[in-house]
Amino acid sequence: MFWPMLAIALGFLGIAVLGALAVRVFVEAQRLGRQVTRTTQRINRAAEDLERAATDLAATGETLRP
């Protein structure tokens, strides 16, 4: 009777460990998703700034033409 109870206890312990690891992976995946979102927003802002600067530079170049 000891061995079946030990097997059940170890099985429950294994499932509990896997559950804890699953929660940790879920939290880290959410954190990574938020970081990707922030990085994407920064890249979009930089692209808009670059486009605006290129437009201003092109307009300046047009005014310098003879």
Salt bridges, closest charged atoms under 4 A:
GLU28 OE1 - ARG31 NH2 2.84
ASP49 OD1 - ARG52 NH1 2.99
